[in-house]
Protein backbone atom coordinates (compact mmCIF):
# COMPACT_ATOMS: atom_id res chain seq x y z
CA UNK A 1 0.00 0.00 0.00
CA UNK A 2 1.50 3.37 -0.97
CA UNK A 3 2.12 5.87 1.83
CA UNK A 4 1.64 9.62 1.32
CA UNK A 5 2.90 12.11 3.89
CA UNK A 6 1.41 15.61 4.09
CA UNK A 7 3.11 18.33 6.16
CA UNK A 8 1.35 21.64 6.77
CA UNK A 9 1.11 23.68 9.96
CA UNK A 10 -2.26 25.25 9.06
CA UNK A 11 -5.06 23.00 10.36
CA UNK A 12 -7.58 23.93 7.66
CA UNK A 13 -5.10 23.48 4.80
CA UNK A 14 -3.82 20.17 6.23
CA UNK A 15 -7.37 18.84 6.59
CA UNK A 16 -8.29 19.96 3.06
CA UNK A 17 -5.19 18.24 1.64
CA UNK A 18 -5.86 15.11 3.67
CA UNK A 19 -9.46 14.80 2.44
CA UNK A 20 -8.57 15.58 -1.17
CA UNK A 21 -5.60 13.20 -1.31
CA UNK A 22 -7.69 10.40 0.22
CA UNK A 23 -10.35 11.05 -2.41
CA UNK A 24 -7.90 10.67 -5.30
CA UNK A 25 -5.74 7.97 -3.74
CA UNK A 26 -8.17 5.73 -1.83
CA UNK A 27 -5.67 2.85 -2.06
CA UNK A 28 -3.02 4.83 -0.15
CA UNK A 29 -2.31 5.31 3.51
CA UNK A 30 -2.16 9.06 4.18
CA UNK A 31 -0.42 10.61 7.19
CA UNK A 32 -0.77 14.33 7.90
CA UNK A 33 1.57 16.14 10.29
CA UNK A 34 2.14 19.72 11.47
CA UNK A 35 5.77 20.32 10.47
CA UNK A 36 8.74 19.05 8.52
CA UNK A 37 10.45 17.42 11.49
CA UNK A 38 7.35 15.31 12.20
CA UNK A 39 7.16 14.37 8.51
CA UNK A 40 10.80 13.29 8.49
CA UNK A 41 10.26 11.15 11.59
CA UNK A 42 7.21 9.43 10.04
CA UNK A 43 9.16 8.82 6.83
CA UNK A 44 12.04 7.27 8.76
CA UNK A 45 9.66 4.99 10.67
CA UNK A 46 7.24 3.94 7.92
CA UNK A 47 8.67 5.02 4.59
CA UNK A 48 6.95 7.22 2.06
CA UNK A 49 5.99 7.09 -1.62
CA UNK A 50 4.95 10.74 -2.04
CA UNK A 51 5.61 13.79 0.14
CA UNK A 52 3.47 16.92 -0.06
CA UNK A 53 4.76 19.73 2.13
CA UNK A 54 4.09 23.36 2.86
CA UNK A 55 7.19 25.53 2.90
CA UNK A 56 6.66 27.95 5.78
CA UNK A 57 6.30 25.83 8.92
CA UNK A 58 7.78 26.01 12.40
CA UNK A 59 10.59 23.63 13.46
CA UNK A 60 11.59 22.67 9.89
CA UNK A 61 10.57 24.37 6.65
CA UNK A 62 9.52 22.50 3.55
CA UNK A 63 12.84 23.22 1.85
CA UNK A 64 14.79 22.01 4.90
CA UNK A 65 12.64 18.87 4.89
CA UNK A 66 13.32 18.44 1.17
CA UNK A 67 17.07 18.73 1.74
CA UNK A 68 16.93 16.07 4.47
CA UNK A 69 14.75 13.79 2.32
CA UNK A 70 17.10 14.03 -0.66
CA UNK A 71 19.88 12.59 1.50
CA UNK A 72 17.69 9.60 2.40
CA UNK A 73 15.62 9.09 -0.75
CA UNK A 74 17.07 10.91 -3.78
CA UNK A 75 14.24 9.96 -6.15
CA UNK A 76 11.21 10.28 -3.84
CA UNK A 77 8.54 12.54 -5.41
CA UNK A 78 8.40 15.69 -3.25
CA UNK A 79 5.85 18.42 -3.90
CA UNK A 80 6.25 21.74 -2.10
CA UNK A 81 3.32 24.13 -1.79
CA UNK A 82 3.65 27.71 -0.64
CA UNK A 83 2.24 31.19 -0.92
CA UNK A 84 5.84 32.46 -0.59
CA UNK A 85 7.10 33.41 -4.05
CA UNK A 86 10.72 33.30 -2.87
CA UNK A 87 10.41 29.62 -1.86
CA UNK A 88 10.23 28.28 -5.42
CA UNK A 89 13.88 29.05 -6.24
CA UNK A 90 15.14 27.45 -3.01
CA UNK A 91 12.91 24.42 -3.59
CA UNK A 92 14.18 24.00 -7.14
CA UNK A 93 17.79 24.26 -5.99
CA UNK A 94 17.12 21.58 -3.36
CA UNK A 95 15.71 19.16 -5.95
CA UNK A 96 11.94 19.51 -5.59
CA UNK A 97 9.86 17.35 -7.94
CA UNK A 98 7.16 20.02 -8.32
CA UNK A 99 6.25 23.35 -6.77
CA UNK A 100 2.72 24.73 -6.50
CA UNK A 101 1.51 28.06 -5.19
CA UNK A 102 -1.16 28.21 -2.51
CA UNK A 103 -4.04 28.02 -2.51
CA UNK A 104 -4.10 24.63 -4.20
CA UNK A 105 -7.15 23.67 -6.20
CA UNK A 106 -8.78 20.25 -6.13
CA UNK A 107 -7.67 19.83 -9.77
CA UNK A 108 -4.03 20.44 -8.78
CA UNK A 109 -4.27 17.91 -5.95
CA UNK A 110 -5.67 15.34 -8.35
CA UNK A 111 -2.81 16.12 -10.76
CA UNK A 112 -0.23 15.67 -7.97
CA UNK A 113 -1.63 12.29 -6.93
CA UNK A 114 -2.11 10.98 -10.47
CA UNK A 115 1.30 12.18 -11.66
CA UNK A 116 3.59 11.34 -8.77
CA UNK A 117 2.02 8.54 -6.75
CA UNK A 118 3.47 5.23 -7.94
CA UNK A 119 0.82 3.19 -9.76
CA UNK A 120 -0.89 0.29 -8.06
CA UNK A 121 0.83 -3.01 -8.84
CA UNK A 122 -1.19 -5.18 -11.20
CA UNK A 123 -3.20 -7.96 -9.69
CA UNK A 124 -1.47 -11.26 -10.16
CA UNK A 125 -3.49 -13.72 -12.21
CA UNK A 126 -4.88 -16.67 -10.32
CA UNK A 127 -3.13 -19.93 -10.94
CA UNK A 128 -5.19 -22.40 -12.94
CA UNK A 129 -6.25 -25.43 -10.91
Order of alpha helices (4+ residues) and beta strands (2+ residues): beta-alpha-beta-alpha-beta-alpha-beta-alpha-beta-alpha
